[in-house]
Amino acid sequence: MNSQPNTPRGYLPRLPVEHYRGQAIVFWTHTVALRATGWLDECFHAAFRETMLHAAVREQLLCPVYVLMPDHLHLLWMGVAEESDQRVATRFLRETLAPSFSTAKLQHQPHDHVLKEAERQRGAFVATCAYVLENPVRAALCSRREDWRFSGCIVPGYPRLDPRVPEFWERFWAIYNACVARGRPGKMQTKTAD
């Protein structure tokens, strides 16, 4: 038993590094130490979005959905290039975002779930994303997921995409497929509004 309550008890098991690289799809949960609250506001949300955008470009990732909760955050990353590395992106995210937590800090390690082939199928994948977006509703923080202002997506080049609206998925899959074909995030070749 750990005699010091604020020190880590151990490390969560991780799959071999190749499971987090390339076109991996991983659901990440970052929990605030001691479930501290009081850090989530518009300034933190802006810092989170900026850091996520940098992580996405650096490691060639898309984030079709994220939700910031009062004591933790969820995000789903999809690699779009052979060089994509979610463990490197996660380290960058945590280190860069740390000062934005003010007096709180993240637990020493995030939880991850690498999606299996069946979970990557579009119907199952969309259901997983919908479940993530419903977190604030289940926690009685809002009555509809559309009302939670601390959720969204990070798709470089498309700042107005919103996973809470019905037309999101058709647009997202077109962008994702173009990014995978190109091997990096960015604007599609066709002229479309973001």
C-alpha positions, 0 to 999 in steps of 0.5 A: 500500500502506498503510504503517501496519498499524493504519490503515484501508486504505479503506472498504468499498463501500456501497449507496445509503442507501435499501437500509438503510431501511424493511423492509430485511433486512441481514446485518452482520459486525463484526470486532474490530481485529487480530482481538483476543480476550479481550473475549467474556464474559457481561458483554459479552454482557449489554451487547451484548443491552442495546444491541441492544434499545435499537437495535431500539426506536430504529430499529424493527428485529428481530434474528432471529439474532446470534452473538458469536464470539471475534474478531467478531460477526454479526447480522441485522436486519430493518426493520419500519417505513418509518422503520427505518434500519439504518445509524443503528442500526449507528452507535448500536450501535458507539458505545454498545458500544465501551467494553464491548470493554475494550482491543479495538476494532472495525475502522473499518467493518462488512461488510454484505450486503443480502439480495436478494429471493430471499434474503428468501424464508422457506426461504432466510432460515431457511437463512441464519440457521441458517448464522449459528448454526452459526459456533461449531460450524464454528470448533470452539468447541462441538459443537452450536449450542444449546451456544453461550451467546453467540447468540440473538435480539433481538425487543423484548417477547419476551426468551425467544425462542430461534432455536436451538429448532425452534418459534422460526420459527413464533412469530417469523414471527407476531411479525414480521408483526404488527410490520410491520402495526403499523409498530413492534416490540412485543407482539402483540395476542393473549395468548401466552407469550413 
